[in-house]
């Protein structure tokens, strides 16, 4: 349970959010490199998908759940770093 909500439902909601962010993405500048565009495009939905998988596998494998949560947080941190850097350069 997470905030009183069963984890499979939390995981399903995370998958829906990941699917939404496949189509909704931040605009990158014209001088952005390949990796900056790639990270801004795909790391946000990937982070949500990893958190969804962590919620789904919670009962089956606590170790895998921890790895998925850390991977999701790492991916999201990378996304935020590139997002803030990109927005700072566009001013």
TORDOVO-95095 format. One record per atom (N, C-alpha, C, O, CB): residue in three letters; atom name; x, y, z; residue number from 1. Coordinates in nm, 4 decimals. Glycine has a CB too. Example, Ala and Ser with C-alpha at 12.3 -4.5 7.8 and 13.67 -1.06 7.14 Angstrom:
2
[site ALA, N, [1.3190, -0.5690, 0.7800], 1]
[site ALA, CA, [1.2300, -0.4500, 0.7800], 1]
[site ALA, C, [1.3200, -0.3300, 0.7800], 1]
[site ALA, O, [1.4236, -0.3319, 0.8465], 1]
[site ALA, CB, [1.1308, -0.4473, 0.9046], 1]
[site SER, N, [1.2850, -0.2250, 0.7080], 2]
[site SER, CA, [1.3670, -0.1060, 0.7140], 2]
[site SER, C, [1.2900, 0.0030, 0.7870], 2]
[site SER, O, [1.3409, 0.1138, 0.8039], 2]
[site SER, CB, [1.4084, -0.0598, 0.5725], 2]
! end
This chain:
91
[site UNK, N, [0.0838, -0.1178, 0.0000], 1]
[site UNK, CA, [0.0000, 0.0000, 0.0000], 1]
[site UNK, C, [0.0887, 0.1247, 0.0000], 1]
[site UNK, O, [0.1890, 0.1313, 0.0711], 1]
[site UNK, CB, [-0.0956, -0.0005, 0.1218], 1]
[site UNK, N, [0.0504, 0.2212, -0.0795], 2]
[site UNK, CA, [0.1164, 0.3508, -0.0839], 2]
[site UNK, C, [0.0084, 0.4555, -0.0679], 2]
[site UNK, O, [-0.0761, 0.4728, -0.1557], 2]
[site UNK, CB, [0.1974, 0.3712, -0.2170], 2]
[site UNK, N, [0.0112, 0.5251, 0.0440], 3]
[site UNK, CA, [-0.0924, 0.6235, 0.0784], 3]
[site UNK, C, [-0.2319, 0.5611, 0.0763], 3]
[site UNK, O, [-0.3295, 0.6257, 0.0383], 3]
[site UNK, CB, [-0.0870, 0.7422, -0.0186], 3]
[site UNK, N, [-0.2394, 0.4361, 0.1171], 4]
[site UNK, CA, [-0.3671, 0.3665, 0.1226], 4]
[site UNK, C, [-0.4138, 0.3087, -0.0098], 4]
[site UNK, O, [-0.5241, 0.2547, -0.0187], 4]
[site UNK, CB, [-0.4700, 0.4583, 0.1732], 4]
[site UNK, N, [-0.3306, 0.3196, -0.1130], 5]
[site UNK, CA, [-0.3668, 0.2692, -0.2459], 5]
[site UNK, C, [-0.2849, 0.1431, -0.2729], 5]
[site UNK, O, [-0.1636, 0.1442, -0.2522], 5]
[site UNK, CB, [-0.3420, 0.3779, -0.3574], 5]
[site UNK, N, [-0.3473, 0.0354, -0.3183], 6]
[site UNK, CA, [-0.2715, -0.0864, -0.3483], 6]
[site UNK, C, [-0.1648, -0.0611, -0.4561], 6]
[site UNK, O, [-0.1877, 0.0128, -0.5519], 6]
[site UNK, CB, [-0.3670, -0.1981, -0.3938], 6]
[site UNK, N, [-0.0488, -0.1236, -0.4382], 7]
[site UNK, CA, [0.0637, -0.0983, -0.5279], 7]
[site UNK, C, [0.0377, -0.1335, -0.6745], 7]
[site UNK, O, [0.0879, -0.0622, -0.7614], 7]
[site UNK, CB, [0.1817, -0.1747, -0.4804], 7]
[site UNK, N, [-0.0375, -0.2386, -0.7073], 8]
[site UNK, CA, [-0.0650, -0.2598, -0.8498], 8]
[site UNK, C, [-0.1405, -0.1430, -0.9141], 8]
[site UNK, O, [-0.1186, -0.1130, -1.0315], 8]
[site UNK, CB, [-0.1448, -0.3873, -0.8680], 8]
[site UNK, N, [-0.2275, -0.0780, -0.8400], 9]
[site UNK, CA, [-0.2982, 0.0390, -0.8936], 9]
[site UNK, C, [-0.2010, 0.1555, -0.9091], 9]
[site UNK, O, [-0.2069, 0.2285, -1.0081], 9]
[site UNK, CB, [-0.4168, 0.0792, -0.8014], 9]
[site UNK, N, [-0.1117, 0.1734, -0.8119], 10]
[site UNK, CA, [-0.0094, 0.2778, -0.8221], 10]
[site UNK, C, [0.0770, 0.2529, -0.9460], 10]
[site UNK, O, [0.1077, 0.3457, -1.0208], 10]
[site UNK, CB, [0.0790, 0.2819, -0.6934], 10]
[site UNK, N, [0.1156, 0.1271, -0.9667], 11]
[site UNK, CA, [0.1952, 0.0917, -1.0844], 11]
[site UNK, C, [0.1216, 0.1194, -1.2139], 11]
[site UNK, O, [0.1806, 0.1701, -1.3094], 11]
[site UNK, CB, [0.2345, -0.0540, -1.0788], 11]
[site UNK, N, [-0.0060, 0.0868, -1.2181], 12]
[site UNK, CA, [-0.0859, 0.1121, -1.3375], 12]
[site UNK, C, [-0.0946, 0.2613, -1.3675], 12]
[site UNK, O, [-0.0838, 0.3024, -1.4830], 12]
[site UNK, CB, [-0.2259, 0.0537, -1.3211], 12]
[site UNK, N, [-0.1143, 0.3422, -1.2639], 13]
[site UNK, CA, [-0.1197, 0.4874, -1.2819], 13]
[site UNK, C, [0.0152, 0.5397, -1.3316], 13]
[site UNK, O, [0.0201, 0.6282, -1.4171], 13]
[site UNK, CB, [-0.1593, 0.5573, -1.1496], 13]
[site UNK, N, [0.1248, 0.4847, -1.2779], 14]
[site UNK, CA, [0.2586, 0.5251, -1.3245], 14]
[site UNK, C, [0.2775, 0.4902, -1.4725], 14]
[site UNK, O, [0.3362, 0.5686, -1.5471], 14]
[site UNK, CB, [0.3686, 0.4566, -1.2393], 14]
[site UNK, N, [0.2287, 0.3738, -1.5155], 15]
[site UNK, CA, [0.2368, 0.3377, -1.6576], 15]
[site UNK, C, [0.1550, 0.4342, -1.7439], 15]
[site UNK, O, [0.1977, 0.4700, -1.8537], 15]
[site UNK, CB, [0.1876, 0.1931, -1.6790], 15]
[site UNK, N, [0.0403, 0.4758, -1.6961], 16]
[site UNK, CA, [-0.0404, 0.5725, -1.7711], 16]
[site UNK, C, [0.0342, 0.7053, -1.7833], 16]
[site UNK, O, [0.0360, 0.7663, -1.8902], 16]
[site UNK, CB, [-0.1777, 0.5941, -1.7027], 16]
[site UNK, N, [0.0951, 0.7494, -1.6744], 17]
[site UNK, CA, [0.1721, 0.8740, -1.6778], 17]
[site UNK, C, [0.2896, 0.8605, -1.7751], 17]
[site UNK, O, [0.3192, 0.9535, -1.8502], 17]
[site UNK, CB, [0.2232, 0.9108, -1.5357], 17]
[site UNK, N, [0.3560, 0.7455, -1.7737], 18]
[site UNK, CA, [0.4669, 0.7227, -1.8682], 18]
[site UNK, C, [0.4168, 0.7299, -2.0119], 18]
[site UNK, O, [0.4828, 0.7882, -2.0979], 18]
[site UNK, CB, [0.5341, 0.5855, -1.8422], 18]
[site UNK, N, [0.3012, 0.6713, -2.0382], 19]
[site UNK, CA, [0.2455, 0.6745, -2.1741], 19]
[site UNK, C, [0.2114, 0.8175, -2.2162], 19]
[site UNK, O, [0.2314, 0.8547, -2.3318], 19]
[site UNK, CB, [0.1199, 0.5857, -2.1829], 19]
[site UNK, N, [0.1605, 0.8966, -2.1237], 20]
[site UNK, CA, [0.1288, 1.0359, -2.1558], 20]
[site UNK, C, [0.2560, 1.1114, -2.1917], 20]
[site UNK, O, [0.2581, 1.1877, -2.2883], 20]
[site UNK, CB, [0.0570, 1.1045, -2.0374], 20]
[site UNK, N, [0.3625, 1.0905, -2.1139], 21]
[site UNK, CA, [0.4860, 1.1647, -2.1377], 21]
[site UNK, C, [0.5639, 1.1141, -2.2587], 21]
[site UNK, O, [0.6647, 1.1742, -2.2959], 21]
[site UNK, CB, [0.5735, 1.1580, -2.0157], 21]
[site UNK, N, [0.5206, 1.0071, -2.3196], 22]
[site UNK, CA, [0.5789, 0.9692, -2.4488], 22]
[site UNK, C, [0.5367, 1.0704, -2.5546], 22]
[site UNK, O, [0.6125, 1.0998, -2.6470], 22]
[site UNK, CB, [0.5351, 0.8251, -2.4900], 22]
[site UNK, N, [0.4153, 1.1236, -2.5409], 23]
[site UNK, CA, [0.3631, 1.2183, -2.6392], 23]
[site UNK, C, [0.3825, 1.3638, -2.5985], 23]
[site UNK, O, [0.3897, 1.4513, -2.6847], 23]
[site UNK, CB, [0.2173, 1.1921, -2.6621], 23]
[site UNK, N, [0.3909, 1.3911, -2.4682], 24]
[site UNK, CA, [0.4122, 1.5265, -2.4181], 24]
[site UNK, C, [0.5585, 1.5369, -2.3777], 24]
[site UNK, O, [0.6041, 1.4647, -2.2890], 24]
[site UNK, CB, [0.3162, 1.5602, -2.2973], 24]
[site UNK, N, [0.6321, 1.6268, -2.4426], 25]
[site UNK, CA, [0.7746, 1.6379, -2.4128], 25]
[site UNK, C, [0.8172, 1.7830, -2.4143], 25]
[site UNK, O, [0.7551, 1.8668, -2.4798], 25]
[site UNK, CB, [0.8578, 1.5570, -2.5129], 25]
[site UNK, N, [0.9251, 1.8124, -2.3406], 26]
[site UNK, CA, [0.9734, 1.9507, -2.3405], 26]
[site UNK, C, [1.0392, 1.9854, -2.4731], 26]
[site UNK, O, [1.0969, 1.8993, -2.5395], 26]
[site UNK, CB, [1.0721, 1.9732, -2.2256], 26]
[site UNK, N, [1.0300, 2.1107, -2.5104], 27]
[site UNK, CA, [1.0944, 2.1571, -2.6329], 27]
[site UNK, C, [1.2416, 2.1810, -2.6051], 27]
[site UNK, O, [1.2770, 2.2414, -2.5039], 27]
[site UNK, CB, [1.0268, 2.2861, -2.6867], 27]
[site UNK, N, [1.3266, 2.1342, -2.6937], 28]
[site UNK, CA, [1.4693, 2.1578, -2.6778], 28]
[site UNK, C, [1.5127, 2.2629, -2.7787], 28]
[site UNK, O, [1.4479, 2.2839, -2.8812], 28]
[site UNK, CB, [1.5506, 2.0264, -2.6956], 28]
[site UNK, N, [1.6231, 2.3278, -2.7472], 29]
[site UNK, CA, [1.6725, 2.4351, -2.8326], 29]
[site UNK, C, [1.7300, 2.3826, -2.9633], 29]
[site UNK, O, [1.7570, 2.2632, -2.9761], 29]
[site UNK, CB, [1.7775, 2.5155, -2.7594], 29]
[site UNK, N, [1.7487, 2.4718, -3.0607], 30]
[site UNK, CA, [1.8000, 2.4289, -3.1908], 30]
[site UNK, C, [1.9458, 2.3848, -3.1865], 30]
[site UNK, O, [1.9906, 2.3129, -3.2758], 30]
[site UNK, CB, [1.7848, 2.5402, -3.2903], 30]
[site UNK, N, [2.0205, 2.4263, -3.0850], 31]
[site UNK, CA, [2.1619, 2.3900, -3.0774], 31]
[site UNK, C, [2.1867, 2.2721, -2.9845], 31]
[site UNK, O, [2.3020, 2.2390, -2.9569], 31]
[site UNK, CB, [2.2433, 2.5085, -3.0314], 31]
[site UNK, N, [2.0824, 2.2091, -2.9363], 32]
[site UNK, CA, [2.0987, 2.0958, -2.8458], 32]
[site UNK, C, [2.1584, 1.9783, -2.9199], 32]
[site UNK, O, [2.1281, 1.9544, -3.0368], 32]
[site UNK, CB, [1.9648, 2.0565, -2.7825], 32]
[site UNK, N, [2.2443, 1.9047, -2.8497], 33]
[site UNK, CA, [2.3073, 1.7881, -2.9089], 33]
[site UNK, C, [2.2165, 1.6670, -2.9068], 33]
[site UNK, O, [2.1055, 1.6712, -2.8538], 33]
[site UNK, CB, [2.4354, 1.7568, -2.8375], 33]
[site UNK, N, [2.2654, 1.5589, -2.9654], 34]
[site UNK, CA, [2.1880, 1.4359, -2.9737], 34]
[site UNK, C, [2.1516, 1.3837, -2.8357], 34]
[site UNK, O, [2.0355, 1.3509, -2.8111], 34]
[site UNK, CB, [2.2653, 1.3302, -3.0504], 34]
[site UNK, N, [2.2492, 1.3754, -2.7443], 35]
[site UNK, CA, [2.2231, 1.3173, -2.6124], 35]
[site UNK, C, [2.1295, 1.4039, -2.5304], 35]
[site UNK, O, [2.0462, 1.3515, -2.4564], 35]
[site UNK, CB, [2.3531, 1.2970, -2.5370], 35]
[site UNK, N, [2.1412, 1.5341, -2.5420], 36]
[site UNK, CA, [2.0489, 1.6223, -2.4701], 36]
[site UNK, C, [1.9068, 1.6004, -2.5193], 36]
[site UNK, O, [1.8148, 1.5877, -2.4386], 36]
[site UNK, CB, [2.0895, 1.7702, -2.4875], 36]
[site UNK, N, [1.8878, 1.5959, -2.6498], 37]
[site UNK, CA, [1.7541, 1.5700, -2.7048], 37]
[site UNK, C, [1.7029, 1.4327, -2.6640], 37]
[site UNK, O, [1.5856, 1.4174, -2.6301], 37]
[site UNK, CB, [1.7560, 1.5813, -2.8572], 37]
[site UNK, N, [1.7905, 1.3328, -2.6670], 38]
[site UNK, CA, [1.7511, 1.1964, -2.6310], 38]
[site UNK, C, [1.7072, 1.1890, -2.4851], 38]
[site UNK, O, [1.6034, 1.1308, -2.4535], 38]
[site UNK, CB, [1.8668, 1.0986, -2.6564], 38]
[site UNK, N, [1.7865, 1.2479, -2.3969], 39]
[site UNK, CA, [1.7539, 1.2436, -2.2542], 39]
[site UNK, C, [1.6256, 1.3212, -2.2258], 39]
[site UNK, O, [1.5407, 1.2749, -2.1496], 39]
[site UNK, CB, [1.8700, 1.3006, -2.1706], 39]
[site UNK, N, [1.6112, 1.4386, -2.2865], 40]
[site UNK, CA, [1.4890, 1.5159, -2.2643], 40]
[site UNK, C, [1.3659, 1.4455, -2.3209], 40]
[site UNK, O, [1.2556, 1.4615, -2.2685], 40]
[site UNK, CB, [1.5026, 1.6541, -2.3266], 40]
[site UNK, N, [1.3840, 1.3691, -2.4258], 41]
[site UNK, CA, [1.2705, 1.3022, -2.4904], 41]
[site UNK, C, [1.2273, 1.1763, -2.4162], 41]
[site UNK, O, [1.1076, 1.1541, -2.3977], 41]
[site UNK, CB, [1.3057, 1.2669, -2.6335], 41]
[site UNK, N, [1.3231, 1.0928, -2.3730], 42]
[site UNK, CA, [1.2895, 0.9587, -2.3266], 42]
[site UNK, C, [1.3097, 0.9313, -2.1780], 42]
[site UNK, O, [1.2512, 0.8361, -2.1264], 42]
[site UNK, CB, [1.3682, 0.8628, -2.4017], 42]
[site UNK, N, [1.3896, 1.0101, -2.1071], 43]
[site UNK, CA, [1.4196, 0.9757, -1.9684], 43]
[site UNK, C, [1.3019, 1.0003, -1.8742], 43]
[site UNK, O, [1.2877, 0.9291, -1.7748], 43]
[site UNK, CB, [1.5392, 1.0544, -1.9212], 43]
[site UNK, N, [1.2177, 1.0988, -1.9027], 44]
[site UNK, CA, [1.1035, 1.1235, -1.8144], 44]
[site UNK, C, [1.0042, 1.0064, -1.8186], 44]
[site UNK, O, [0.9664, 0.9565, -1.7126], 44]
[site UNK, CB, [1.0327, 1.2548, -1.8542], 44]
[site UNK, N, [0.9605, 0.9606, -1.9366], 45]
[site UNK, CA, [0.8711, 0.8437, -1.9352], 45]
[site UNK, C, [0.9410, 0.7177, -1.8848], 45]
[site UNK, O, [0.8767, 0.6322, -1.8240], 45]
[site UNK, CB, [0.8160, 0.8185, -2.0749], 45]
[site UNK, N, [1.0718, 0.7047, -1.9089], 46]
[site UNK, CA, [1.1451, 0.5884, -1.8582], 46]
[site UNK, C, [1.1450, 0.5861, -1.7061], 46]
[site UNK, O, [1.1306, 0.4797, -1.6459], 46]
[site UNK, CB, [1.2893, 0.5885, -1.9105], 46]
[site UNK, N, [1.1607, 0.7008, -1.6440], 47]
[site UNK, CA, [1.1584, 0.7074, -1.4978], 47]
[site UNK, C, [1.0232, 0.6607, -1.4431], 47]
[site UNK, O, [1.0178, 0.5853, -1.3459], 47]
[site UNK, CB, [1.1884, 0.8510, -1.4502], 47]
[site UNK, N, [0.9149, 0.7054, -1.5054], 48]
[site UNK, CA, [0.7818, 0.6626, -1.4616], 48]
[site UNK, C, [0.7609, 0.5129, -1.4840], 48]
[site UNK, O, [0.6989, 0.4457, -1.4016], 48]
[site UNK, CB, [0.6736, 0.7419, -1.5355], 48]
[site UNK, N, [0.8123, 0.4610, -1.5949], 49]
[site UNK, CA, [0.7986, 0.3176, -1.6212], 49]
[site UNK, C, [0.8777, 0.2355, -1.5188], 49]
[site UNK, O, [0.8305, 0.1311, -1.4739], 49]
[site UNK, CB, [0.8461, 0.2846, -1.7643], 49]
[site UNK, N, [0.9964, 0.2813, -1.4820], 50]
[site UNK, CA, [1.0750, 0.2103, -1.3812], 50]
[site UNK, C, [1.0055, 0.2119, -1.2452], 50]
[site UNK, O, [1.0057, 0.1112, -1.1744], 50]
[site UNK, CB, [1.2145, 0.2723, -1.3694], 50]
[site UNK, N, [0.9467, 0.3240, -1.2086], 51]
[site UNK, CA, [0.8719, 0.3300, -1.0827], 51]
[site UNK, C, [0.7476, 0.2415, -1.0874], 51]
[site UNK, O, [0.7097, 0.1823, -0.9864], 51]
[site UNK, CB, [0.8320, 0.4747, -1.0514], 51]
[site UNK, N, [0.6843, 0.2324, -1.2035], 52]
[site UNK, CA, [0.5689, 0.1433, -1.2182], 52]
[site UNK, C, [0.6113, -0.0025, -1.2015], 52]
[site UNK, O, [0.5430, -0.0799, -1.1344], 52]
[site UNK, CB, [0.5016, 0.1639, -1.3557], 52]
[site UNK, N, [0.7225, -0.0397, -1.2617], 53]
[site UNK, CA, [0.7724, -0.1761, -1.2464], 53]
[site UNK, C, [0.8088, -0.2058, -1.1010], 53]
[site UNK, O, [0.7864, -0.3165, -1.0522], 53]
[site UNK, CB, [0.8940, -0.1986, -1.3365], 53]
[site UNK, N, [0.8644, -0.1074, -1.0332], 54]
[site UNK, CA, [0.8977, -0.1257, -0.8915], 54]
[site UNK, C, [0.7717, -0.1529, -0.8104], 54]
[site UNK, O, [0.7722, -0.2382, -0.7217], 54]
[site UNK, CB, [0.9710, -0.0016, -0.8362], 54]
[site UNK, N, [0.6654, -0.0822, -0.8398], 55]
[site UNK, CA, [0.5394, -0.1038, -0.7683], 55]
[site UNK, C, [0.4822, -0.2424, -0.7991], 55]
[site UNK, O, [0.4259, -0.3077, -0.7112], 55]
[site UNK, CB, [0.4372, 0.0054, -0.8056], 55]
[site UNK, N, [0.4967, -0.2863, -0.9232], 56]
[site UNK, CA, [0.4433, -0.4171, -0.9616], 56]
[site UNK, C, [0.5217, -0.5338, -0.9000], 56]
[site UNK, O, [0.4634, -0.6367, -0.8660], 56]
[site UNK, CB, [0.4437, -0.4300, -1.1130], 56]
[site UNK, N, [0.6530, -0.5176, -0.8857], 57]
[site UNK, CA, [0.7378, -0.6261, -0.8365], 57]
[site UNK, C, [0.7636, -0.6199, -0.6862], 57]
[site UNK, O, [0.8474, -0.6946, -0.6357], 57]
[site UNK, CB, [0.8689, -0.6242, -0.9092], 57]
[site UNK, N, [0.6950, -0.5344, -0.6150], 58]
[site UNK, CA, [0.7216, -0.5146, -0.4732], 58]
[site UNK, C, [0.7103, -0.6437, -0.3930], 58]
[site UNK, O, [0.7986, -0.6747, -0.3130], 58]
[site UNK, CB, [0.6268, -0.4117, -0.4173], 58]
[site UNK, N, [0.6045, -0.7182, -0.4132], 59]
[site UNK, CA, [0.5834, -0.8420, -0.3366], 59]
[site UNK, C, [0.6748, -0.9546, -0.3835], 59]
[site UNK, O, [0.7181, -1.0370, -0.3030], 59]
[site UNK, CB, [0.4379, -0.8865, -0.3474], 59]
[site UNK, N, [0.7040, -0.9586, -0.5120], 60]
[site UNK, CA, [0.7812, -1.0696, -0.5684], 60]
[site UNK, C, [0.9293, -1.0617, -0.5321], 60]
[site UNK, O, [0.9903, -1.1634, -0.4990], 60]
[site UNK, CB, [0.7659, -1.0720, -0.7194], 60]
[site UNK, N, [0.9869, -0.9432, -0.5380], 61]
[site UNK, CA, [1.1305, -0.9303, -0.5156], 61]
[site UNK, C, [1.1637, -0.7933, -0.4576], 61]
[site UNK, O, [1.1717, -0.6949, -0.5310], 61]
[site UNK, CB, [1.2075, -0.9528, -0.6464], 61]
[site UNK, N, [1.1831, -0.7869, -0.3266], 62]
[site UNK, CA, [1.2179, -0.6578, -0.2655], 62]
[site UNK, C, [1.3517, -0.6024, -0.3154], 62]
[site UNK, O, [1.3676, -0.4807, -0.3250], 62]
[site UNK, CB, [1.2226, -0.6723, -0.1142], 62]
[site UNK, N, [1.4465, -0.6878, -0.3468], 63]
[site UNK, CA, [1.5764, -0.6410, -0.3967], 63]
[site UNK, C, [1.5595, -0.5776, -0.5348], 63]
[site UNK, O, [1.6129, -0.4697, -0.5606], 63]
[site UNK, CB, [1.6786, -0.7582, -0.4031], 63]
[site UNK, N, [1.4859, -0.6437, -0.6225], 64]
[site UNK, CA, [1.4598, -0.5881, -0.7552], 64]
[site UNK, C, [1.3836, -0.4563, -0.7438], 64]
[site UNK, O, [1.4083, -0.3629, -0.8200], 64]
[site UNK, CB, [1.3806, -0.6884, -0.8414], 64]
[site UNK, N, [1.2920, -0.4492, -0.6495], 65]
[site UNK, CA, [1.2168, -0.3261, -0.6286], 65]
[site UNK, C, [1.3099, -0.2112, -0.5913], 65]
[site UNK, O, [1.2965, -0.1005, -0.6434], 65]
[site UNK, CB, [1.1109, -0.3460, -0.5198], 65]
[site UNK, N, [1.4037, -0.2375, -0.5013], 66]
[site UNK, CA, [1.4995, -0.1346, -0.4627], 66]
[site UNK, C, [1.5855, -0.0895, -0.5790], 66]
[site UNK, O, [1.6120, 0.0296, -0.5950], 66]
[site UNK, CB, [1.5873, -0.1849, -0.3514], 66]
[site UNK, N, [1.6295, -0.1852, -0.6607], 67]
[site UNK, CA, [1.7103, -0.1517, -0.7779], 67]
[site UNK, C, [1.6296, -0.0676, -0.8761], 67]
[site UNK, O, [1.6808, 0.0305, -0.9299], 67]
[site UNK, CB, [1.7618, -0.2795, -0.8467], 67]
[site UNK, N, [1.5057, -0.1045, -0.8997], 68]
[site UNK, CA, [1.4206, -0.0293, -0.9922], 68]
[site UNK, C, [1.3926, 0.1115, -0.9415], 68]
[site UNK, O, [1.3904, 0.2063, -1.0200], 68]
[site UNK, CB, [1.2894, -0.1028, -1.0145], 68]
[site UNK, N, [1.3711, 0.1261, -0.8105], 69]
[site UNK, CA, [1.3472, 0.2591, -0.7545], 69]
[site UNK, C, [1.4718, 0.3456, -0.7697], 69]
[site UNK, O, [1.4622, 0.4615, -0.8101], 69]
[site UNK, CB, [1.3062, 0.2494, -0.6059], 69]
[site UNK, N, [1.5877, 0.2907, -0.7378], 70]
[site UNK, CA, [1.7117, 0.3684, -0.7524], 70]
[site UNK, C, [1.7386, 0.4037, -0.8981], 70]
[site UNK, O, [1.7821, 0.5149, -0.9280], 70]
[site UNK, CB, [1.8306, 0.2904, -0.6953], 70]
[site UNK, N, [1.7129, 0.3101, -0.9887], 71]
[site UNK, CA, [1.7312, 0.3385, -1.1313], 71]
[site UNK, C, [1.6345, 0.4476, -1.1765], 71]
[site UNK, O, [1.6733, 0.5376, -1.2510], 71]
[site UNK, CB, [1.7106, 0.2106, -1.2155], 71]
[site UNK, N, [1.5095, 0.4404, -1.1323], 72]
[site UNK, CA, [1.4115, 0.5421, -1.1673], 72]
[site UNK, C, [1.4492, 0.6798, -1.1150], 72]
[site UNK, O, [1.4339, 0.7800, -1.1850], 72]
[site UNK, CB, [1.2764, 0.5032, -1.1145], 72]
[site UNK, N, [1.4984, 0.6844, -0.9921], 73]
[site UNK, CA, [1.5403, 0.8129, -0.9361], 73]
[site UNK, C, [1.6639, 0.8667, -1.0074], 73]
[site UNK, O, [1.6757, 0.9874, -1.0285], 73]
[site UNK, CB, [1.5683, 0.7990, -0.7864], 73]
[site UNK, N, [1.7556, 0.7783, -1.0445], 74]
[site UNK, CA, [1.8738, 0.8213, -1.1191], 74]
[site UNK, C, [1.8385, 0.8753, -1.2562], 74]
[site UNK, O, [1.8912, 0.9782, -1.2986], 74]
[site UNK, CB, [1.9709, 0.7066, -1.1333], 74]
[site UNK, N, [1.7493, 0.8063, -1.3255], 75]
[site UNK, CA, [1.7055, 0.8511, -1.4578], 75]
[site UNK, C, [1.6320, 0.9840, -1.4471], 75]
[site UNK, O, [1.6513, 1.0730, -1.5300], 75]
[site UNK, CB, [1.6151, 0.7452, -1.5239], 75]
[site UNK, N, [1.5480, 0.9974, -1.3455], 76]
[site UNK, CA, [1.4737, 1.1228, -1.3295], 76]
[site UNK, C, [1.5674, 1.2377, -1.2931], 76]
[site UNK, O, [1.5483, 1.3504, -1.3388], 76]
[site UNK, CB, [1.3651, 1.1074, -1.2219], 76]
[site UNK, N, [1.6681, 1.2094, -1.2114], 77]
[site UNK, CA, [1.7665, 1.3120, -1.1774], 77]
[site UNK, C, [1.8415, 1.3584, -1.3015], 77]
[site UNK, O, [1.8621, 1.4784, -1.3204], 77]
[site UNK, CB, [1.8652, 1.2592, -1.0728], 77]
[site UNK, N, [1.8824, 1.2648, -1.3860], 78]
[site UNK, CA, [1.9500, 1.3016, -1.5106], 78]
[site UNK, C, [1.8593, 1.3869, -1.5979], 78]
[site UNK, O, [1.9039, 1.4858, -1.6560], 78]
[site UNK, CB, [1.9941, 1.1762, -1.5873], 78]
[site UNK, N, [1.7318, 1.3491, -1.6073], 79]
[site UNK, CA, [1.6364, 1.4283, -1.6843], 79]
[site UNK, C, [1.6275, 1.5701, -1.6295], 79]
[site UNK, O, [1.6310, 1.6663, -1.7061], 79]
[site UNK, CB, [1.4983, 1.3622, -1.6830], 79]
[site UNK, N, [1.6159, 1.5841, -1.4974], 80]
[site UNK, CA, [1.6033, 1.7171, -1.4381], 80]
[site UNK, C, [1.7282, 1.8014, -1.4610], 80]
[site UNK, O, [1.7179, 1.9212, -1.4877], 80]
[site UNK, CB, [1.5754, 1.7056, -1.2891], 80]
[site UNK, N, [1.8453, 1.7406, -1.4508], 81]
[site UNK, CA, [1.9696, 1.8145, -1.4732], 81]
[site UNK, C, [1.9738, 1.8681, -1.6160], 81]
[site UNK, O, [2.0042, 1.9854, -1.6375], 81]
[site UNK, CB, [2.0924, 1.7246, -1.4457], 81]
[site UNK, N, [1.9438, 1.7834, -1.7127], 82]
[site UNK, CA, [1.9454, 1.8277, -1.8523], 82]
[site UNK, C, [1.8342, 1.9272, -1.8812], 82]
[site UNK, O, [1.8533, 2.0202, -1.9596], 82]
[site UNK, CB, [1.9329, 1.7083, -1.9457], 82]
[site UNK, N, [1.7178, 1.9088, -1.8185], 83]
[site UNK, CA, [1.6060, 2.0005, -1.8392], 83]
[site UNK, C, [1.6400, 2.1398, -1.7875], 83]
[site UNK, O, [1.6182, 2.2391, -1.8568], 83]
[site UNK, CB, [1.4798, 1.9477, -1.7700], 83]
[site UNK, N, [1.6932, 2.1469, -1.6663], 84]
[site UNK, CA, [1.7282, 2.2770, -1.6077], 84]
[site UNK, C, [1.8413, 2.3415, -1.6873], 84]
[site UNK, O, [1.8385, 2.4620, -1.7121], 84]
[site UNK, CB, [1.7694, 2.2611, -1.4588], 84]
[site UNK, N, [1.9400, 2.2628, -1.7272], 85]
[site UNK, CA, [2.0504, 2.3170, -1.8058], 85]
[site UNK, C, [2.0016, 2.3703, -1.9404], 85]
[site UNK, O, [2.0448, 2.4765, -1.9852], 85]
[site UNK, CB, [2.1576, 2.2099, -1.8274], 85]
[site UNK, N, [1.9118, 2.2963, -2.0039], 86]
[site UNK, CA, [1.8569, 2.3385, -2.1336], 86]
[site UNK, C, [1.7760, 2.4655, -2.1197], 86]
[site UNK, O, [1.7871, 2.5547, -2.2037], 86]
[site UNK, CB, [1.7700, 2.2282, -2.1940], 86]
[site UNK, N, [1.6951, 2.4761, -2.0162], 87]
[site UNK, CA, [1.6136, 2.5959, -1.9961], 87]
[site UNK, C, [1.7014, 2.7148, -1.9577], 87]
[site UNK, O, [1.6694, 2.8283, -1.9930], 87]
[site UNK, CB, [1.5069, 2.5710, -1.8876], 87]
[site UNK, N, [1.8110, 2.6909, -1.8865], 88]
[site UNK, CA, [1.9019, 2.7986, -1.8518], 88]
[site UNK, C, [1.9769, 2.8526, -1.9719], 88]
[site UNK, O, [2.0061, 2.9721, -1.9775], 88]
[site UNK, CB, [1.9994, 2.7518, -1.7487], 88]
[site UNK, N, [2.0088, 2.7669, -2.0687], 89]
[site UNK, CA, [2.0790, 2.8093, -2.1897], 89]
[site UNK, C, [1.9864, 2.8829, -2.2861], 89]
[site UNK, O, [2.0334, 2.9640, -2.3659], 89]
[site UNK, CB, [2.1408, 2.6889, -2.2593], 89]
[site UNK, N, [1.8576, 2.8567, -2.2804], 90]
[site UNK, CA, [1.7650, 2.9172, -2.3769], 90]
[site UNK, C, [1.7275, 3.0608, -2.3406], 90]
[site UNK, O, [1.6627, 3.1291, -2.4199], 90]
[site UNK, CB, [1.6391, 2.8332, -2.3871], 90]
[site UNK, N, [1.7671, 3.1073, -2.2226], 91]
[site UNK, CA, [1.7321, 3.2448, -2.1833], 91]
[site UNK, C, [1.8177, 3.3470, -2.2527], 91]
[site UNK, O, [1.8008, 3.4669, -2.2305], 91]
[site UNK, CB, [1.7450, 3.2622, -2.0340], 91]
! end
